[in-house]
Amino acid sequence: MEKSSSDSTFESTQEFFDLWVKTYQATLGRLTEMPAMGPSREKSEKLMKGFSHFVNLYTAWMESNVDLQTVFKEAMKKVREKTATDMEGDLSPDRYKDFYKIWMETYSETFHEFLKSGHFANDLGKFMSHFMEFQKFNREVLEENYLKPMNLPTKTEIDEINKELYSLRKTVKKLSSQVRELSKKQ
């Protein structure tokens, strides 16, 4: 089977991305693992960890994009195979409607199959995991560098207050019921 220019472009894009990931892991990826030194050691280590979170998120996102492009390309090939002879000669509005219907059904089926696959679920899980790590890191940086210095409550402090409030309400409710029981007995 002959390769089209879109096949070679797609493969070269995939090769470039794979090469980029390997190069990052061999160079900057190792820098993020090096221990920091000096008075700002903790902040430097935290920022390097954040950079690592960002790269992991970006890599998972790019891998998902590559998979979606592969599915898109596969769907396009299926449409081309189904309609190659149908789109020759005079084209009427009805033939365009038929083409549109075939196009929609083919894309829907192809993407539906992909979205049900374990591969998609795995990719989505990996992406969401890296996204949550990145989001958690950003929240920590925001709290540490902006909220605490401005004497504003952090999420952790608000969560602690909510737990305490819940505990106090529970205690008040328990004590209120005990008071009612004691006042009934008198």
C-alpha positions in Angstrom: 0.0 0.0 0.0 1.3 3.4 -1.0 1.9 6.0 1.8 0.2 9.3 1.3 1.9 12.6 2.2 -0.5 12.9 5.2 0.7 9.5 6.5 4.3 10.6 6.3 3.5 14.0 7.9 1.7 12.3 10.7 4.4 9.8 11.3 7.1 12.5 11.3 5.0 14.5 13.8 4.8 11.4 16.0 8.6 10.8 15.6 9.3 14.4 16.5 7.2 14.2 19.6 8.7 10.9 20.7 12.2 12.4 20.1 11.2 15.5 22.1 10.1 13.3 25.1 13.3 11.2 25.0 15.4 14.4 24.8 13.6 16.0 27.7 13.9 12.9 29.9 17.7 12.7 29.1 18.4 16.4 29.7 16.0 18.7 31.6 14.2 15.7 33.1 17.3 14.8 35.0 17.8 18.4 36.1 14.5 18.3 37.9 15.7 15.3 39.9 18.9 17.0 41.0 18.9 18.2 44.6 18.9 22.0 45.0 21.4 23.7 47.3 21.6 27.0 49.0 19.2 29.1 51.1 16.4 28.8 48.6 16.8 25.1 48.3 13.2 24.2 49.2 11.6 26.7 46.8 13.9 25.6 44.0 13.0 22.0 44.5 9.3 22.8 44.6 9.6 24.8 41.4 11.5 22.0 39.6 8.8 19.6 40.7 6.2 21.9 39.3 8.0 22.0 36.0 8.1 18.2 36.0 4.3 18.2 36.6 3.8 20.5 33.7 5.8 18.4 31.3 4.0 15.2 32.4 0.7 17.0 31.8 1.8 18.3 28.4 3.1 14.8 27.4 -0.2 13.1 28.4 -2.1 15.8 26.5 0.0 15.3 23.4 -0.3 11.6 23.5 -4.1 12.0 23.7 -4.0 14.3 20.7 -1.9 11.8 18.7 -4.4 9.1 19.4 -7.3 11.3 18.4 -5.5 12.2 15.2 -5.0 8.5 14.4 -8.7 7.9 14.9 -9.5 10.9 12.8 -7.2 9.6 10.0 -8.7 6.1 10.2 -12.3 7.5 10.0 -11.3 9.7 7.0 -9.8 6.6 5.2 -13.1 4.7 5.8 -15.1 7.6 4.4 -12.9 7.7 1.4 -13.2 4.0 0.8 -17.0 4.1 1.1 -17.5 7.1 -1.1 -14.7 6.9 -3.7 -17.0 5.9 -6.6 -20.1 7.7 -5.3 -18.6 11.2 -5.7 -17.6 10.8 -9.4 -19.6 12.4 -12.2 -22.4 14.9 -11.7 -23.0 15.9 -8.1 -26.5 16.7 -7.0 -27.7 18.0 -3.7 -29.0 14.5 -2.9 -25.6 12.9 -3.5 -24.1 15.5 -1.1 -26.7 14.6 1.5 -25.8 10.9 1.0 -22.1 11.7 1.4 -22.8 13.7 4.5 -24.8 10.9 6.0 -22.1 8.4 5.3 -19.5 10.8 6.6 -21.4 11.3 9.9 -22.1 7.6 10.4 -18.6 6.5 9.7 -17.0 9.1 12.0 -19.5 8.4 14.7 -18.9 4.6 14.5 -15.1 5.0 14.4 -14.9 7.5 17.4 -17.5 5.5 19.3 -15.3 2.4 19.0 -12.3 4.3 20.1 -14.0 6.0 23.1 -15.2 2.6 24.3 -11.6 1.2 24.2 -9.4 0.5 27.2 -6.7 2.5 25.4 -8.8 5.7 25.5 -9.8 5.1 29.2 -6.1 4.6 30.1 -5.1 7.8 28.2 -7.8 9.8 29.8 -6.9 8.4 33.3 -3.3 9.3 32.8 -4.1 12.7 31.6 -6.5 13.4 34.5 -4.0 12.1 37.0 -1.3 14.5 35.7 -3.9 17.3 35.5 -4.8 16.8 39.2 -1.1 16.7 40.2 -0.5 19.9 38.3 -3.6 21.6 39.7 -2.6 20.6 43.3 0.9 22.0 42.7 -0.5 25.3 41.4 -2.9 25.6 44.4 0.0 25.0 46.8 2.2 27.6 45.1 -0.7 30.1 45.1 -1.3 29.5 48.8 2.3 29.7 49.8 3.3 32.7 47.7 0.2 34.8 47.6 -2.5 33.8 50.2 -0.3 33.3 53.2 1.8 36.5 52.8 -1.4 38.5 52.3 -2.8 36.9 55.5 -5.7 35.4 53.5 -7.1 31.9 54.4 -5.9 29.0 52.4 -7.9 26.0 51.2 -6.4 23.9 53.9 -7.3 26.4 56.6 -10.8 26.7 55.3 -11.2 22.9 55.2 -9.9 22.7 58.9 -12.5 25.4 59.9 -15.3 23.5 58.1 -14.3 20.3 59.9 -14.2 22.1 63.2 -17.6 23.7 62.5 -19.1 20.3 61.6 -17.7 18.8 64.8 -19.1 21.8 66.8 -22.6 21.5 65.2 -22.6 17.7 65.9 -21.7 18.4 69.6 -24.3 21.1 69.9 -26.9 18.8 68.5 -25.9 16.0 70.8 -25.9 18.4 73.8 -29.3 19.8 72.8 -30.9 16.4 72.7 -29.4 15.6 76.1 -30.8 18.8 77.6 -34.3 18.0 76.2 -34.1 14.5 77.7 -33.1 15.9 81.1 -35.7 18.6 81.0 -38.4 16.0 80.2 -37.3 13.9 83.2 -37.7 16.9 85.6 
